[in-house]
Amino acid sequence: MNPDNPVLHHCAGSRSTRVLWLLNEMEADFTLVEHDFPKGLRDPDFRALSPLGRVPVLVDGAQVLSESGAIIQYLCETRQRWDLMPQIGDALRPSWLQWLHFAETLAALPAALFQTEVSIPEEQRSEPMLELERRRLDKALKYLNKQLNGRSYLQGENFSAADIAVGYSLFFSSRFVSLEEYPDLAEWYGRLKRRPAFLKSFPAKFAA
Ligand SMILES: N[C@@H](CCC(=O)N[C@@H](CS)C(=O)NCC(=O)O)C(=O)O
């Protein structure tokens, strides 16, 4: 373990996969610390790094960051990966930032469905609430599908870290919807899934 390397705290299949995928795209040197979900996140040593007990956490020297969007931007900036994030002044920068943050607008919807599934006994679940979240998810996916029409990636012909952020949200969403209903979205996701860094970052059962 090289003490100069950034350390990523990760749970398989969780939001920290965004950061793992980015580090793999960058072919960066890093140390991966894996935790069991959710039990491992209650560990006091981990809680000292992440007060909410959530992943990802990236420790890079004195910096400790725990929002996947912030970590993506931080890594692209500090590693000067302008192929993955447009620089200030680039015409694509504002829409790149918009996509980076849209990723969490989208992920919040499957997260609500997932939390209900794992934390609330069936008889206590609110069907109207679940139906509302499903409709909001469908609306967001239809929007994304439309944006991807005629494009290989979110910003045109070139892959960027925005595709990683939103691509993970689509992975999460696909647990609850069939992508057949969103053909342009499905094609884009198929393109992402063929990337070697994707295959390295997701558990094999999800990469198929
Ligand atoms: N907005 C945060 C969300 C982080 C998050 O909620 N991570 C989930 C895993 S996908 C987690 O650690 N949940 C544990 C918990 O809520 O106790 C990000 O994008 O990094």
The ligand as a MOL file (V3000), in Angstrom:
LIG
                    3D

  0  0  0     0  0            999 V3000
M  V30 BEGIN CTAB
M  V30 COUNTS 20 19 0 0 0
M  V30 BEGIN ATOM
M  V30 1 N -25.1520 11.8540 -2.4090 0
M  V30 2 C -24.2470 10.8230 -1.9640 0
M  V30 3 C -25.0550 9.5840 -1.5860 0
M  V30 4 C -24.2130 8.5400 -0.8770 0
M  V30 5 C -25.0800 7.3790 -0.4210 0
M  V30 6 O -26.2490 7.5420 -0.0460 0
M  V30 7 N -24.4980 6.1720 -0.4120 0
M  V30 8 C -25.2530 5.0040 -0.0070 0
M  V30 9 C -24.8490 3.7970 -0.8540 0
M  V30 10 S -25.4210 3.9260 -2.5030 0
M  V30 11 C -24.9200 4.6430 1.4240 0
M  V30 12 O -23.7710 4.6370 1.7860 0
M  V30 13 N -25.9500 4.3390 2.2340 0
M  V30 14 C -25.7780 3.8900 3.5710 0
M  V30 15 C -26.8150 4.4920 4.4680 0
M  V30 16 O -27.6000 5.3330 4.0170 0
M  V30 17 O -26.8060 4.1030 5.6320 0
M  V30 18 C -23.2460 10.5190 -3.0900 0
M  V30 19 O -23.5750 10.7560 -4.2550 0
M  V30 20 O -22.1270 10.0890 -2.8020 0
M  V30 END ATOM
M  V30 BEGIN BOND
M  V30 1 1 1 2
M  V30 2 1 2 3
M  V30 3 1 2 18
M  V30 4 1 3 4
M  V30 5 1 4 5
M  V30 6 2 5 6
M  V30 7 1 5 7
M  V30 8 1 7 8
M  V30 9 1 8 9
M  V30 10 1 8 11
M  V30 11 1 9 10
M  V30 12 2 11 12
M  V30 13 1 11 13
M  V30 14 1 13 14
M  V30 15 1 14 15
M  V30 16 2 15 16
M  V30 17 1 15 17
M  V30 18 2 18 19
M  V30 19 1 18 20
M  V30 END BOND
M  V30 END CTAB
M  END
